[in-house]
C-alpha cells in the first residue's frame, strides 16, 4: 500500500499559495485494508475513507468510464492493481494531476509542473470531454488563478466549446451548476468565470439571461463601457475588490437582467429595467435552487438599486418607503449587503472604479435614525393612528439626517 498527496494541495504549494485542503490517494489497497487501520468509510459512489486522527479524506485509486450522459454518468472501478498514473489521468487539468509521495518526491506524469510555470490551464486527455461539469470547473479555476497570470490553453478552450455545443451541459443538474457558480463568485476574479463561459459558448446554455446582456448598449454618459455585459464584468470585479458576501455577489451578478429584454427600439435607454428584471431573477433563482437568502437579496437589489443611486433626489417619504421595502428594521445585515451590492454596481463602470459612493453612507445614517424612532406617547390613539404617528416620526428623523448632511456640506443633491 502506498499513499500520495494529490491535487490542489500539491498545486498550491508549488505556486507558493496558502495550503488548501489536503486529499490523499491510496494505491495497492482494499477497503478492508483501510478499515482495519481505523479509517472510517464514507461515500456511496466510491469508497472514501476518513483518517482516524486528522479527519482528512483518503480515496482508493480508481478509474472512470463514461456510461451515460451528464455529470453522474460514470462507471467507477477501484482495484488494488490500479496505478497512481491511471488515477491521475482521470483528473481534469494537468496542474491538478501532480502527486507527492511520503518521501516528498513529486510524481508528474502529465506535465503539470511545466504548465504551472507557463501559467496554463490545460486538460490531460480527451477524456476531459466525458464530464460536462469540467467546463464550469475550468472557468472557476481561471477565475481563481487569473491574478497569477493563468489562462486557458487554446486546445482546452476548443474542447470546452465542443462540449458546450454537444448538448452535454444540458444534463447538468441545476444544483451542480449553482455550486460551481457560487464558488467562482467567491474567487479573486469572478468576472473571469463569466467571460470564460461566454468564450466557450457555455454561458448561453447555463445562464441565458446573463448571456443576453452582452452586446446590449447603454447610454455612454452613464456607462462609458457601453456594453451591458461588460458593465456586469466590471461590477463583479468590484464585488471581489470590496470583499462582498456571497449573497451580495449573487445580487451583483443578477441585478441588471432586465436590460437583456429591453426592446430594441428604445435602446440605449433602459427605463423600467429594474421591475422588468425581477421576474427573471426569481425564475433563475428558482431554476438554480438558490438559497432564500440569495434570492431575496437579489430581488431587492434588482428592484431598488436605481433608487439607491438617486437617493439624494428622493423625498423623505420615498426614502422611508425604500427602507420599509428593504425591511431595514428587522434585517439590518441584509440592508448592508444591499448597499454594498449597489456600490459595486455604481463603481462597475469604465474609469469610475474608484469613485466615492456617498449614497451608502447617507442611507446607513438614515436607517440608523429610523430604527431609533420610538413613539413618544400612544395615549388616546387607535392602531392606525399609532402607525401614522410612527411614520411621521420616521420621516421627521430622515429630514433631520438630510438637514445635517446639507449643513455639513456632504449633500450631493
Protein Blocks (a to p, Z undefined) as FASTA:
>chain_A
ZZddehjllmmmmnopacdddddddehiafklmmmnopacedjkbccdddfklopacddd
dddddfbgcjklccddddfklcfklmmmmpmbfklmcccdfkopacdfkommmmmmnopa
cdfblmlmmpmklmmmmmmmmmmmmmnopacdfklmmmmmmmmmnommmmpcfklmmmmm
mmmmmmmblmlmmmmmmmnopmmmmmmmlmmmgopacdfklmmnlpamlmmmmmmmmmmm
nopafklmmmmmmmmmmmmmgcfklpcbfghklmmmmmmmmmmmmmnopafklmmmmmmm
mmmmmmmmmmmmpcfklmmmmmmmnommmmmmlmmmmmmmmmmmmmmcghilmpccfklm
mmmmmmmmmmmpccfbfghiafklmmmmmmmmmmmmmmmmmmmmmmnopacZZ
